[in-house]
Amino acid sequence: MDSLLRLLMGPWTTYILWTLRNQGPLRFGALQRAVGKISARMLTERLRLLEEAGIIYRDYRPTVPPEVSYGLTERGRELGVVLDGLDVLARKWATEGFVATSR
């Protein structure tokens, strides 16, 4: 449990997974735009970590320019239940007036 939570609680990780779950495979630039204010360096770092964990895949096509897209593996799709549960909870709390703040 500890290793999974450490992986998921890394900066931007759950948002990257949520985006790939809802929008499907995306190219790097499209994923960066969808996630928002994440730097290219941070996105690259998180994607490499998730790929090493077998949660996402990287599809490289040697075109001109090269085309690289990212999507969820079967292991990554298994996290859908967790992500959906967090979404339900976040929506419930939002209706109760909960506002998350970052420190």
N, C-alpha and C positions, 0 to 999 in steps of 0.2 A: 504494500500500500504506500509506503514512504517513497519509494522510487518513482511510482506513478504520479503521486501528488507533486513531487519535486519537478518532474517533467512538465506537468500541466500548469503549475503555478509560475513558471518562468514568464518573464515579461512578454506580453503580446501573444503568448502561445494559444490560450483558449480563443482569443479573437481570430487568430489565423485559422484555427481548426473550424470555428463557427462559420467563417467566411467560405472556406472550401466546402464545408458540408452543405451550405445553402446555395452557393453559386456554382458548384462543380469545379472541375479542373480549370485553373487559370494560369495565364502567363505571368511572369514575375511582375511586370509593370502594372498589369490589371489588378493583381493581388495587392500590390503596394498601394494603389489608389483606393481599392476597396477597404483596406484596413485603416487607412487614414494617415495619421502623423508619424508613422513608423519610418525610420531611416532605412536606406538600402542596406547598410551594414548590419543593422539589427535584424532585418527581415532575412537576410542571407544566413546569419548566425542561427536564427530560430529554425529556418527551413532545413539547414544541415543537421541540426540536432534531431528534429522530428523525422528526417529521412533515416538517420542512423538508428533511431528507435523503431523503424519499420512502420511508422504511423502515416507517413505521406510517401509518395513516390515522385521522382523527378523524371520527366519525359523530355529527352534531348533529341532534337531533330537537326541534322547538319545541313540546314538550308542557308541561304544568304538573305538576310542575316540569320544566324542560328536561332532556332525557336525552342524555348524551354518552357514547359508548363509543369504545374504541380497539382496533385490531387490526393485524395485520401486512399490509402490501402484498405484492405479488409479489416485490419487491426484498427485503423483510423475510423472506419465506419462503425465499428463496435462502440466507439465513444459517443455516437449519436444519442444514445439513451441518456448519457450523463449530460451532454450539452442541452438536450431538450428539457431535461429536468431543471437545469439551471435557468433556462429561458422561462419556464413556467413560474419558478420561484421569483425571478427578477420582475416579471410582469405583475405578480401578486403583490410583492413588496412595493412596487411603483404605485399601485392603486391605493396602498396604505400610506403613501406620502414618504416612503423611504428614499433618500437621496444619498448615493454613495459619494464619498469624497476620497481623493487620493492625497497621500501625504508626501 
